[in-house]
């Protein structure tokens, strides 16, 4: 077992997080889908109030803060979806939120985060270390860091999706195929669905969780990592806490191309009438491309719907 300095997330914590999430949000739909002649399921977490599964971990983290921690505010780092989850939760709980976001984040995500009342601090991507920017803000102004994936409460909150899935399906899924950035969702799903295979899916060149699982250590993104349309799935590296949960538990990582992701966005729009952003369609892309097995008990996570309107329109038209 990889050693970490933080408390570890637990299955009990996932169950507690599920109850907390259920108290404020209805379950997102579990929809049937046919892939290659096989019936499977998609979990439409792109239909959350903020358009992303990230609301789960953000709510559990912020609602678990002490009164003193709430008074000092929170700082988060995000390309946009975690930002909105933290901002939404902070507004509901009356907590000041500061979000460190990349300067080139989709405008829709920047605008939505500000509209929810959070202060946005921009950093240069590539070039600046967003975690270092957040640490500097906390040193200057105080506050609790709410990490997008390397936080035990966030991991537990994301795992609530697994409990919902089992309740909706009436049984444990055979496998859950999940879009993966830093590994918060896949780690949470692994804890929440202990009898299900969990497949992390990342963009080509940004498969840092998959590479880290294979190596048994954290492997950072290469300095010349290729561009990807999956802006939500570009952390420079996973964290020890995520790798500790996933090692020996997760299926090997899978990487998908931009072309496969665009095909998945078109499929979701045509067959499910759903708007899915690139990073939120990665798991579906892997299933459609035959990169993960699919059976009637397979559940594919659609994790985000905050698509840039112009880019989405181009993709649907086949111009992307």
VEXDREN-2710 file (C-alpha; in Angstrom, 1 decimal):
% VEXDREN-2710
k/r/px/py/pz
1/UNK/0.0/0.0/0.0
2/UNK/1.3/3.4/-1.0
3/UNK/1.7/5.6/2.1
4/UNK/0.0/9.0/2.4
5/UNK/0.1/11.7/5.1
6/UNK/-3.7/12.5/4.8
7/UNK/-6.5/10.5/6.4
8/UNK/-7.7/7.9/3.9
9/UNK/-11.2/8.0/2.4
10/UNK/-13.4/5.0/3.4
11/UNK/-16.4/3.1/2.2
12/UNK/-18.2/4.3/5.3
13/UNK/-17.4/7.8/4.3
14/UNK/-18.8/7.2/0.9
15/UNK/-22.1/6.0/2.5
16/UNK/-22.2/9.1/4.7
17/UNK/-21.5/11.3/1.7
18/UNK/-24.3/9.6/-0.3
19/UNK/-26.8/10.5/2.5
20/UNK/-25.6/14.1/2.5
21/UNK/-25.9/14.4/-1.3
22/UNK/-29.3/12.7/-1.3
23/UNK/-30.6/15.3/1.2
24/UNK/-30.1/18.2/-1.3
25/UNK/-30.0/16.6/-4.8
26/UNK/-32.2/14.0/-6.6
27/UNK/-30.4/11.1/-8.2
28/UNK/-29.3/11.8/-11.8
29/UNK/-30.9/9.5/-14.4
30/UNK/-29.5/6.0/-15.3
31/UNK/-30.4/5.7/-19.0
32/UNK/-30.3/2.7/-21.3
33/UNK/-28.0/2.8/-24.2
34/UNK/-27.1/0.3/-27.0
35/UNK/-23.4/0.0/-27.9
36/UNK/-22.4/-2.5/-30.6
37/UNK/-25.6/-4.3/-30.2
38/UNK/-25.2/-4.6/-26.5
39/UNK/-27.5/-2.9/-24.0
40/UNK/-25.7/-1.0/-21.3
41/UNK/-26.3/2.1/-19.2
42/UNK/-25.1/5.7/-18.8
43/UNK/-25.2/7.7/-15.6
44/UNK/-26.1/11.2/-16.7
45/UNK/-24.2/13.3/-14.1
46/UNK/-23.9/16.0/-16.7
47/UNK/-27.5/16.8/-15.6
48/UNK/-26.4/17.9/-12.1
49/UNK/-27.3/21.6/-11.2
50/UNK/-23.8/22.7/-12.1
51/UNK/-23.6/20.4/-15.1
52/UNK/-21.0/18.0/-13.5
53/UNK/-20.5/15.2/-11.0
54/UNK/-18.1/17.5/-9.1
55/UNK/-21.0/18.9/-7.0
56/UNK/-20.9/15.6/-5.1
57/UNK/-17.4/15.9/-3.7
58/UNK/-17.6/19.6/-3.2
59/UNK/-20.8/19.4/-1.2
60/UNK/-19.5/16.7/1.1
61/UNK/-16.2/18.5/1.6
62/UNK/-17.8/21.9/2.4
63/UNK/-20.6/20.5/4.5
64/UNK/-18.1/18.6/6.6
65/UNK/-16.1/21.8/7.5
66/UNK/-16.1/23.0/11.1
67/UNK/-17.7/26.3/12.0
68/UNK/-14.2/27.8/12.3
69/UNK/-13.1/26.5/8.9
70/UNK/-16.3/27.8/7.3
71/UNK/-15.6/31.2/8.7
72/UNK/-12.1/31.4/7.1
73/UNK/-13.4/30.4/3.6
74/UNK/-12.2/27.9/1.1
75/UNK/-9.7/27.9/-1.8
76/UNK/-10.0/25.4/-4.7
77/UNK/-8.1/24.7/-7.9
78/UNK/-10.1/23.8/-11.0
79/UNK/-10.5/24.1/-14.8
80/UNK/-14.1/24.8/-14.2
81/UNK/-16.4/21.9/-13.0
82/UNK/-14.9/21.5/-9.5
83/UNK/-14.9/25.3/-9.4
84/UNK/-18.6/25.4/-10.0
85/UNK/-19.3/22.6/-7.5
86/UNK/-17.3/24.5/-4.8
87/UNK/-18.9/27.8/-5.7
88/UNK/-22.4/26.3/-5.6
89/UNK/-21.9/24.6/-2.3
90/UNK/-20.2/27.7/-0.8
91/UNK/-23.0/29.9/-1.7
92/UNK/-25.6/27.5/-0.2
93/UNK/-23.6/27.3/3.0
94/UNK/-22.6/30.9/3.3
95/UNK/-18.9/30.3/2.8
96/UNK/-16.4/32.6/0.9
97/UNK/-14.9/30.7/-2.0
98/UNK/-11.8/31.6/-4.0
99/UNK/-11.1/29.5/-7.1
100/UNK/-7.8/29.2/-8.9
101/UNK/-8.6/28.6/-12.6
102/UNK/-6.5/28.5/-15.8
103/UNK/-6.6/31.5/-18.0
104/UNK/-7.7/29.4/-20.9
105/UNK/-10.6/27.7/-19.2
106/UNK/-13.8/27.7/-21.3
107/UNK/-15.5/31.0/-20.9
108/UNK/-18.8/29.3/-19.9
109/UNK/-17.0/27.7/-16.9
110/UNK/-15.4/31.0/-15.9
111/UNK/-18.7/32.9/-16.2
112/UNK/-20.7/30.3/-14.3
113/UNK/-18.2/30.2/-11.5
114/UNK/-18.3/33.9/-11.1
115/UNK/-22.1/34.0/-11.3
116/UNK/-22.2/31.6/-8.3
117/UNK/-20.4/34.2/-6.2
118/UNK/-16.9/32.9/-6.1
119/UNK/-13.8/35.0/-6.6
120/UNK/-11.8/33.7/-9.5
121/UNK/-7.9/34.0/-9.6
122/UNK/-6.4/33.1/-13.0
123/UNK/-3.1/31.3/-13.6
124/UNK/-1.2/30.6/-16.8
125/UNK/-1.7/27.1/-18.3
126/UNK/0.9/25.9/-19.2
127/UNK/3.5/27.7/-17.2
128/UNK/2.3/28.1/-13.6
129/UNK/1.7/25.5/-10.9
130/UNK/-1.9/25.9/-9.8
131/UNK/-1.3/24.2/-6.5
132/UNK/1.4/26.6/-5.7
133/UNK/-0.9/29.5/-6.6
134/UNK/-3.5/28.2/-4.2
135/UNK/-1.0/27.6/-1.5
136/UNK/0.2/31.2/-1.8
137/UNK/-3.4/32.5/-1.5
138/UNK/-4.0/30.4/1.7
139/UNK/-0.7/31.6/3.2
140/UNK/-1.7/35.2/2.5
141/UNK/-5.4/35.1/3.4
142/UNK/-6.1/31.8/5.2
143/UNK/-8.8/29.3/4.2
144/UNK/-9.1/25.6/3.7
145/UNK/-7.9/24.0/0.5
146/UNK/-10.5/22.0/-1.3
147/UNK/-8.5/20.0/-3.8
148/UNK/-10.3/18.8/-6.9
149/UNK/-9.3/15.2/-6.5
150/UNK/-6.6/14.7/-3.9
151/UNK/-8.9/15.2/-0.9
152/UNK/-10.5/12.4/1.2
153/UNK/-13.9/14.1/1.5
154/UNK/-14.0/14.9/-2.2
155/UNK/-13.2/11.3/-3.1
156/UNK/-15.9/10.1/-0.8
157/UNK/-18.4/12.5/-2.2
158/UNK/-17.6/11.4/-5.8
159/UNK/-18.2/7.8/-4.7
160/UNK/-21.8/8.6/-3.9
161/UNK/-22.5/8.1/-7.7
162/UNK/-21.7/4.4/-7.2
163/UNK/-24.2/4.0/-4.4
164/UNK/-26.9/5.7/-6.6
165/UNK/-26.1/3.5/-9.5
166/UNK/-26.5/0.3/-7.5
167/UNK/-29.8/1.5/-6.1
168/UNK/-31.1/2.5/-9.6
169/UNK/-29.8/-0.7/-11.3
170/UNK/-31.1/-2.9/-8.5
171/UNK/-27.7/-4.7/-8.3
172/UNK/-24.0/-3.9/-8.4
173/UNK/-22.9/-3.1/-11.9
174/UNK/-20.4/-5.4/-13.5
175/UNK/-18.2/-2.4/-14.3
176/UNK/-18.2/1.3/-14.2
177/UNK/-16.4/3.2/-16.9
178/UNK/-15.3/6.6/-15.7
179/UNK/-13.8/9.8/-17.1
180/UNK/-10.6/10.4/-15.2
181/UNK/-8.5/13.5/-14.6
182/UNK/-6.7/13.2/-11.2
183/UNK/-8.5/10.1/-10.1
184/UNK/-11.0/11.5/-7.5
185/UNK/-14.0/9.9/-9.2
186/UNK/-12.4/6.6/-9.9
187/UNK/-11.1/6.3/-6.4
188/UNK/-14.5/7.2/-5.0
189/UNK/-16.2/4.7/-7.3
190/UNK/-13.8/2.0/-6.2
191/UNK/-14.8/2.5/-2.6
192/UNK/-18.5/2.8/-3.3
193/UNK/-18.7/-0.2/-5.7
194/UNK/-16.3/-2.7/-4.2
195/UNK/-17.6/-5.6/-6.3
196/UNK/-17.5/-3.7/-9.6
197/UNK/-14.6/-3.3/-12.0
198/UNK/-13.7/0.4/-12.4
199/UNK/-12.1/1.6/-15.6
200/UNK/-10.4/5.0/-15.7
201/UNK/-10.5/6.7/-19.1
202/UNK/-8.1/9.6/-19.8
203/UNK/-7.1/11.7/-22.9
204/UNK/-4.1/10.4/-24.9
205/UNK/-0.9/11.9/-23.5
206/UNK/-2.7/12.9/-20.3
207/UNK/-3.2/9.4/-19.0
208/UNK/-1.3/10.1/-15.8
209/UNK/-3.5/7.9/-13.6
210/UNK/-3.2/4.9/-16.0
211/UNK/0.6/5.4/-16.3
212/UNK/1.0/5.8/-12.5
213/UNK/-1.0/2.6/-11.9
214/UNK/1.2/0.7/-14.3
215/UNK/4.4/2.1/-12.7
216/UNK/3.3/1.8/-9.1
217/UNK/4.3/5.4/-8.5
218/UNK/3.2/8.9/-9.6
219/UNK/4.1/9.7/-13.2
220/UNK/3.7/13.4/-14.1
221/UNK/2.6/14.6/-17.5
222/UNK/5.4/15.2/-20.0
223/UNK/6.4/18.8/-20.6
224/UNK/5.4/18.3/-24.3
225/UNK/2.1/16.6/-23.5
226/UNK/-0.2/17.0/-26.6
227/UNK/-3.1/19.4/-26.7
228/UNK/-6.5/17.8/-25.9
229/UNK/-10.0/19.1/-26.1
230/UNK/-10.7/17.5/-22.7
231/UNK/-9.9/20.6/-20.7
232/UNK/-11.4/19.0/-17.5
233/UNK/-8.9/16.1/-17.7
234/UNK/-5.5/17.8/-17.6
235/UNK/-4.0/17.7/-14.1
236/UNK/-0.2/17.4/-14.3
237/UNK/-0.2/14.4/-12.0
238/UNK/-2.4/12.3/-9.7
239/UNK/-1.9/12.4/-5.9
240/UNK/-0.6/9.7/-3.5
241/UNK/-4.0/9.4/-1.8
242/UNK/-5.7/8.6/-5.2
243/UNK/-3.0/6.1/-6.2
244/UNK/-3.2/4.4/-2.8
245/UNK/-6.9/3.8/-3.2
246/UNK/-6.7/2.7/-6.8
247/UNK/-3.6/0.5/-6.8
248/UNK/-4.5/-3.1/-6.8
249/UNK/-8.2/-2.2/-7.2
250/UNK/-8.6/-0.3/-10.5
251/UNK/-8.6/-1.8/-14.0
252/UNK/-5.7/-0.7/-16.2
253/UNK/-6.1/2.9/-17.6
254/UNK/-7.5/3.5/-21.1
255/UNK/-6.6/6.5/-23.2
256/UNK/-8.9/8.1/-25.9
257/UNK/-8.2/10.4/-28.8
258/UNK/-9.9/13.8/-29.5
259/UNK/-11.6/12.2/-32.5
260/UNK/-13.0/9.4/-30.3
261/UNK/-14.3/11.9/-27.8
262/UNK/-16.0/14.0/-30.5
263/UNK/-17.6/10.9/-31.8
264/UNK/-18.9/10.2/-28.3
265/UNK/-20.3/13.7/-28.0
266/UNK/-22.2/13.3/-31.3
267/UNK/-23.4/9.8/-30.2
268/UNK/-24.8/11.2/-26.9
269/UNK/-26.5/14.1/-28.6
270/UNK/-28.1/11.9/-31.3
271/UNK/-29.0/8.9/-29.2
272/UNK/-29.5/10.3/-25.7
273/UNK/-30.5/13.9/-26.5
274/UNK/-27.7/15.0/-24.1
275/UNK/-25.1/17.8/-24.3
276/UNK/-21.8/16.4/-23.0
277/UNK/-18.6/18.3/-22.8
278/UNK/-15.4/16.7/-24.2
279/UNK/-14.0/15.6/-20.8
280/UNK/-17.4/14.3/-19.8
281/UNK/-17.6/12.1/-22.8
282/UNK/-14.3/10.3/-22.5
283/UNK/-15.7/7.2/-20.8
284/UNK/-18.4/6.9/-23.5
285/UNK/-15.7/7.3/-26.1
286/UNK/-13.8/4.3/-24.7
287/UNK/-16.9/2.2/-24.8
288/UNK/-17.8/3.2/-28.3
289/UNK/-14.2/2.6/-29.5
290/UNK/-14.2/-0.9/-28.0
291/UNK/-11.4/0.0/-25.6
292/UNK/-13.4/-1.4/-22.6
293/UNK/-15.7/-4.4/-22.4
294/UNK/-19.4/-3.7/-22.3
295/UNK/-22.2/-5.9/-21.1
296/UNK/-25.8/-5.4/-19.8
297/UNK/-24.6/-4.5/-16.3
298/UNK/-22.0/-1.9/-17.5
299/UNK/-22.5/1.7/-16.4
300/UNK/-20.7/4.5/-18.3
301/UNK/-20.3/7.8/-16.5
302/UNK/-21.2/11.0/-18.4
303/UNK/-19.5/13.4/-16.0
304/UNK/-19.9/16.9/-17.4
305/UNK/-22.2/19.0/-19.7
306/UNK/-20.5/22.4/-19.6
307/UNK/-19.7/22.5/-23.2
308/UNK/-18.5/25.6/-25.0
309/UNK/-21.5/26.4/-27.3
310/UNK/-19.4/27.2/-30.4
311/UNK/-17.1/24.2/-30.1
312/UNK/-20.0/21.9/-29.3
313/UNK/-21.9/23.2/-32.4
314/UNK/-18.9/22.5/-34.6
315/UNK/-18.5/19.0/-33.1
316/UNK/-22.2/18.1/-33.7
317/UNK/-22.0/19.5/-37.2
318/UNK/-18.9/17.3/-37.8
319/UNK/-16.6/20.3/-38.3
320/UNK/-14.6/19.6/-35.1
END
